[in-house]
Amino acid sequence: MELERVVEIYYENYAQLRAVAYSIVCNGEDADDVMQNVILRLVERPGVLTKVNAPKAFLRTCIRNEAITLWRKKRIVAVPIGEDIEDVMPSYQDTGYDRQEGLLYIKAYIKKLPPEIQEAFIAYVLDGYKIIDLAKQLGMKPDTLERKFRQIKLEIRQTPGSLFTMIIFIIC
């Protein structure tokens, strides 16, 4: 994969990719720092891109990993305070709003699952990762993971409540 193409994909999907960073660091400035760090690292080390088959998924993974690293480094508090509260208050026009809201709803229903299954399900539903890739990362058979995801979706559909309709739109 050429660096120019990856940079093009980065800019075409900037808002969506920034939402990934923002969902982890919960701060606009830190999300911007994550985005900048990722693109700088890619420009500095273009050789990394030779093995990339799915550039958008690769960028999401890079951004997620960088955001987690920053979050751990700063020990970011989950509850925003001061000026950061404005960054967290969602705007209905914000492209990342639907994803953040969906993430909160889904997490509410899958909180009893093992963390690796939670992450895989979120990556599948919200980020568009393929089951076969997720199964490979988890060391599972794709059929087993697909059945697990179907079971999770069925449980969510059968759960009555105010969150029910939003989740149906997200995962169906």
C-alpha positions in Angstrom: 0.0 0.0 0.0 1.3 3.4 -0.9 1.7 6.1 1.7 -0.2 8.6 -0.5 -3.3 6.3 -0.6 -3.3 5.8 3.1 -3.0 9.5 3.7 -5.9 10.1 1.3 -8.0 7.5 3.2 -7.0 9.2 6.5 -8.3 12.6 5.3 -11.5 11.2 3.7 -12.4 9.4 6.9 -11.0 11.9 9.4 -14.2 12.6 11.3 -15.0 8.9 11.7 -11.4 8.1 12.7 -11.3 11.0 15.2 -14.5 9.7 16.8 -12.6 6.4 17.5 -9.9 8.4 19.3 -12.4 10.6 21.1 -14.4 7.6 22.3 -11.3 6.4 24.2 -9.7 9.7 25.4 -12.9 11.7 26.0 -11.2 14.9 25.2 -11.0 16.9 21.9 -7.5 18.0 22.2 -6.2 14.6 23.1 -8.2 13.1 20.2 -6.5 15.6 17.9 -3.1 14.7 19.4 -3.8 11.0 18.7 -4.7 11.7 15.1 -1.6 13.8 14.6 0.7 11.2 16.2 -0.7 8.4 14.0 -0.2 10.2 10.7 3.2 11.4 11.7 4.3 7.9 12.6 3.0 6.6 9.2 4.9 9.3 7.3 8.1 8.7 9.3 7.9 4.9 8.7 6.2 4.2 5.4 7.7 0.7 5.3 5.0 -0.4 7.8 2.4 0.0 5.1 3.8 -2.7 2.8 1.8 -5.4 4.6 -1.5 -3.5 4.8 -4.4 -5.0 2.9 -7.3 -3.0 4.5 -6.0 0.6 5.1 -9.2 2.0 6.7 -9.2 -0.9 9.3 -5.5 -0.5 9.8 -5.9 3.3 10.5 -8.7 2.6 13.0 -6.5 0.1 14.8 -3.5 2.5 14.8 -5.7 5.3 16.2 -7.4 3.0 18.8 -4.0 1.8 20.0 -2.5 5.3 20.1 -5.5 6.6 22.0 -5.3 3.7 24.5 -1.6 4.5 25.0 -2.3 8.1 25.6 -5.1 7.3 27.9 -2.9 5.0 30.0 -0.1 7.6 30.0 -2.3 10.4 31.2 -4.5 8.3 33.4 -7.5 10.2 32.0 -10.5 10.4 34.3 -13.7 9.1 32.7 -15.7 12.0 34.1 -14.8 15.3 32.3 -14.4 18.5 34.2 -14.0 22.2 33.5 -13.7 23.2 29.9 -13.5 19.6 28.7 -17.2 19.2 29.5 -18.0 21.1 26.3 -16.1 18.6 24.2 -18.1 15.7 25.7 -21.5 17.2 25.3 -22.6 15.6 22.1 -23.9 17.7 19.2 -26.5 16.1 17.0 -24.7 17.4 14.0 -21.4 15.7 15.1 -20.6 12.7 12.9 -19.2 10.8 15.9 -22.3 11.3 18.0 -24.2 8.3 16.7 -21.2 6.1 17.1 -20.6 7.3 20.7 -24.2 6.9 21.6 -24.4 3.4 20.0 -21.2 2.4 21.8 -22.8 3.4 25.2 -26.0 1.4 24.4 -24.1 -1.7 23.3 -21.8 -1.6 26.2 -24.7 -1.5 28.6 -26.0 -4.8 27.2 -22.7 -6.7 26.8 -21.0 -5.7 30.0 -21.2 -9.3 31.4 -19.3 -10.7 28.5 -15.5 -11.2 28.6 -13.6 -8.0 27.6 -12.1 -9.5 24.4 -15.6 -10.5 23.2 -16.9 -7.1 24.1 -14.2 -5.4 22.0 -14.6 -7.8 19.1 -18.4 -7.2 19.1 -18.0 -3.5 19.1 -15.3 -3.6 16.4 -17.7 -5.8 14.3 -20.9 -3.7 14.9 -19.6 -0.2 14.9 -16.2 -0.3 13.1 -17.1 -2.7 10.4 -14.4 -5.3 11.1 -14.9 -8.7 9.5 -15.7 -11.7 11.7 -12.9 -13.8 10.0 -10.3 -11.1 11.0 -11.6 -10.8 14.6 -11.8 -14.6 15.0 -8.2 -14.9 13.9 -7.1 -12.2 16.5 -9.1 -14.1 19.2 -7.8 -17.5 18.1 -11.3 -18.7 17.5 -13.0 -20.3 14.5 -15.0 -17.8 12.5 -18.2 -19.9 12.8 -18.0 -19.9 16.6 -17.5 -16.2 16.8 -20.4 -15.6 14.3 -22.7 -17.8 16.4 -21.6 -15.9 19.5 -22.4 -12.5 17.8 -25.8 -13.9 16.6 -26.6 -14.9 20.2 -25.6 -11.5 21.5 -27.8 -9.8 18.9 -30.7 -12.1 19.7 -30.4 -11.3 23.5 -30.3 -7.6 22.7 -33.4 -7.8 20.5 -35.3 -9.8 23.2 -34.4 -7.3 25.9 -37.3 -4.8 26.4 -36.5 -1.2 27.4 -35.8 2.2 26.2 -32.5 1.3 24.7 -34.0 -1.5 22.6 -35.0 0.5 19.5 -31.6 2.3 19.2 -29.7 -0.9 19.3 -31.9 -2.6 16.7 -31.0 0.2 14.3 -27.3 -0.1 15.0 -26.8 -3.8 14.8 -29.3 -4.9 12.2 
